Amino acid sequence: MADTDEHGQVAQETAAQTAAQQHAAPQPTAESAARGDTEDAGTAEGEPGSGTGERMSGWEIGCLVALLTGIGLFILGALLLAELEKGLDGYGQIEGDADGTTASVAAPLAAGATARYEDGLSVTVGEAERVAGAARGTYRFTVTYENDADGELRIGARDAVANVSEYGDAPLVVRAGDSLDDTSLDGSTSDWHNSRAVGRKLSEPLGEDESVTVPVRVTVRPGDGHQAPLTVAVLPGGEHSTVHRDTAYWEMTLRA
């Protein structure tokens, strides 16, 4: 009977200890359970062990930024190089045409053609037409200046007399002979009738996006035969221009 009581007491003490341990163990709360579900879902959506989903990695973003920066620097460098080349040329060089025509003294343009300078100034010498009722061998043509540069330009000197010549250098020269010859080898001569009026017109500055056309009236007298070569040379601004420019040449053959 004593043994039975002793065993019963031991069983009661063991049951009491087990209940106490279960009561002391922490139970999962609703918040921790929800957090656990979120973490499990995040791991399931991405790559195993990554947790990034479909977002770009830092390495990929860095490569993209480097690529875009390189493209931008390349474009900027090309623009700066183009401006540097123009600056070294002084913007006064004549742009060559696709056929190799440069308006130089050795390769003059024909009447009706245009010489274009790198700064945006262009000059066109029109085709010559006979003047009805005038002396034999009298022609007229035009010289047109167009300013597509950034700012005002001077196409002649302030001294109207110095703007024109039939022999020496000037902003506008009209003379008998080939472009390579100072005088006509065949003895041809020319008279420029309205040179003073043209000189005065060239003294005026040419504004941005403006154009001016000056008429030229000249009489040619052939030396040998019935034709006379005529050369037109244009040096915008003259020798004292702030922009060093090439002289543009035109050559035409006129019948008396």
RAQUIKA-V338426 format. One record per residue. N is the residue number from 1. D_FIRST is the distance of its C-alpha to the first C-alpha in Angstrom with 1 decimal. Layout:
BEGIN
n=N d_first=D_FIRST
n=N d_first=D_FIRST
END
This chain:
BEGIN
n=1 d_first=0.0
n=2 d_first=3.8
n=3 d_first=5.4
n=4 d_first=5.2
n=5 d_first=6.5
n=6 d_first=8.8
n=7 d_first=10.2
n=8 d_first=10.9
n=9 d_first=12.6
n=10 d_first=14.7
n=11 d_first=15.8
n=12 d_first=17.0
n=13 d_first=18.9
n=14 d_first=20.5
n=15 d_first=21.6
n=16 d_first=23.1
n=17 d_first=25.0
n=18 d_first=26.4
n=19 d_first=27.6
n=20 d_first=29.3
n=21 d_first=31.1
n=22 d_first=32.5
n=23 d_first=33.7
n=24 d_first=35.5
n=25 d_first=37.4
n=26 d_first=41.0
n=27 d_first=41.9
n=28 d_first=45.4
n=29 d_first=47.9
n=30 d_first=50.6
n=31 d_first=53.3
n=32 d_first=51.8
n=33 d_first=51.3
n=34 d_first=55.0
n=35 d_first=56.2
n=36 d_first=54.4
n=37 d_first=56.0
n=38 d_first=59.5
n=39 d_first=59.2
n=40 d_first=58.2
n=41 d_first=61.2
n=42 d_first=63.6
n=43 d_first=62.6
n=44 d_first=63.0
n=45 d_first=66.5
n=46 d_first=68.1
n=47 d_first=68.3
n=48 d_first=65.2
n=49 d_first=64.4
n=50 d_first=67.5
n=51 d_first=66.7
n=52 d_first=70.5
n=53 d_first=71.1
n=54 d_first=74.8
n=55 d_first=76.1
n=56 d_first=78.7
n=57 d_first=77.6
n=58 d_first=79.1
n=59 d_first=81.2
n=60 d_first=82.6
n=61 d_first=83.6
n=62 d_first=85.3
n=63 d_first=87.3
n=64 d_first=88.5
n=65 d_first=89.6
n=66 d_first=91.4
n=67 d_first=93.2
n=68 d_first=94.4
n=69 d_first=95.5
n=70 d_first=97.5
n=71 d_first=99.3
n=72 d_first=100.2
n=73 d_first=101.6
n=74 d_first=103.6
n=75 d_first=105.3
n=76 d_first=106.0
n=77 d_first=107.5
n=78 d_first=109.8
n=79 d_first=111.1
n=80 d_first=111.7
n=81 d_first=113.5
n=82 d_first=115.8
n=83 d_first=116.7
n=84 d_first=117.3
n=85 d_first=119.7
n=86 d_first=121.6
n=87 d_first=121.8
n=88 d_first=123.2
n=89 d_first=125.8
n=90 d_first=126.8
n=91 d_first=126.4
n=92 d_first=130.1
n=93 d_first=130.0
n=94 d_first=131.2
n=95 d_first=128.6
n=96 d_first=129.9
n=97 d_first=130.1
n=98 d_first=128.5
n=99 d_first=131.9
n=100 d_first=132.4
n=101 d_first=134.9
n=102 d_first=134.5
n=103 d_first=137.5
n=104 d_first=138.6
n=105 d_first=142.3
n=106 d_first=142.1
n=107 d_first=140.3
n=108 d_first=141.5
n=109 d_first=140.3
n=110 d_first=142.4
n=111 d_first=143.5
n=112 d_first=140.8
n=113 d_first=137.9
n=114 d_first=135.5
n=115 d_first=134.5
n=116 d_first=130.9
n=117 d_first=129.8
n=118 d_first=126.2
n=119 d_first=125.9
n=120 d_first=126.7
n=121 d_first=130.5
n=122 d_first=132.5
n=123 d_first=136.2
n=124 d_first=138.1
n=125 d_first=141.8
n=126 d_first=143.1
n=127 d_first=145.7
n=128 d_first=149.3
n=129 d_first=151.6
n=130 d_first=155.3
n=131 d_first=156.8
n=132 d_first=159.2
n=133 d_first=162.6
n=134 d_first=162.0
n=135 d_first=163.8
n=136 d_first=163.3
n=137 d_first=160.2
n=138 d_first=158.4
n=139 d_first=154.6
n=140 d_first=151.7
n=141 d_first=148.0
n=142 d_first=145.0
n=143 d_first=142.5
n=144 d_first=139.1
n=145 d_first=136.5
n=146 d_first=132.9
n=147 d_first=130.4
n=148 d_first=126.8
n=149 d_first=125.8
n=150 d_first=123.5
n=151 d_first=126.1
n=152 d_first=129.8
n=153 d_first=132.1
n=154 d_first=135.7
n=155 d_first=137.8
n=156 d_first=141.0
n=157 d_first=142.3
n=158 d_first=143.4
n=159 d_first=146.9
n=160 d_first=148.2
n=161 d_first=151.0
n=162 d_first=148.7
n=163 d_first=146.5
n=164 d_first=149.0
n=165 d_first=151.3
n=166 d_first=153.5
n=167 d_first=153.6
n=168 d_first=151.0
n=169 d_first=147.3
n=170 d_first=146.0
n=171 d_first=143.1
n=172 d_first=145.2
n=173 d_first=147.9
n=174 d_first=150.2
n=175 d_first=152.8
n=176 d_first=154.8
n=177 d_first=153.8
n=178 d_first=150.7
n=179 d_first=147.5
n=180 d_first=148.0
n=181 d_first=151.6
n=182 d_first=152.7
n=183 d_first=155.9
n=184 d_first=156.8
n=185 d_first=158.3
n=186 d_first=160.4
n=187 d_first=162.0
n=188 d_first=160.2
n=189 d_first=160.0
n=190 d_first=158.2
n=191 d_first=158.7
n=192 d_first=155.6
n=193 d_first=157.1
n=194 d_first=154.2
n=195 d_first=152.6
n=196 d_first=152.9
n=197 d_first=151.1
n=198 d_first=148.3
n=199 d_first=148.0
n=200 d_first=147.5
n=201 d_first=144.8
n=202 d_first=142.9
n=203 d_first=142.8
n=204 d_first=140.3
n=205 d_first=136.6
n=206 d_first=134.5
n=207 d_first=131.4
n=208 d_first=128.0
n=209 d_first=128.0
n=210 d_first=131.8
n=211 d_first=134.7
n=212 d_first=138.4
n=213 d_first=141.2
n=214 d_first=144.6
n=215 d_first=147.6
n=216 d_first=149.9
n=217 d_first=153.5
n=218 d_first=155.4
n=219 d_first=158.6
n=220 d_first=158.7
n=221 d_first=161.9
n=222 d_first=161.5
n=223 d_first=163.3
n=224 d_first=163.7
n=225 d_first=163.2
n=226 d_first=161.9
n=227 d_first=158.3
n=228 d_first=156.9
n=229 d_first=153.5
n=230 d_first=151.8
n=231 d_first=148.8
n=232 d_first=146.4
n=233 d_first=144.2
n=234 d_first=141.5
n=235 d_first=139.9
n=236 d_first=137.9
n=237 d_first=138.2
n=238 d_first=140.8
n=239 d_first=140.6
n=240 d_first=139.2
n=241 d_first=136.2
n=242 d_first=132.9
n=243 d_first=131.5
n=244 d_first=133.1
n=245 d_first=134.0
n=246 d_first=135.5
n=247 d_first=138.9
n=248 d_first=138.8
n=249 d_first=141.9
n=250 d_first=143.4
n=251 d_first=146.4
n=252 d_first=148.6
n=253 d_first=152.0
n=254 d_first=154.4
n=255 d_first=157.7
n=256 d_first=160.8
END
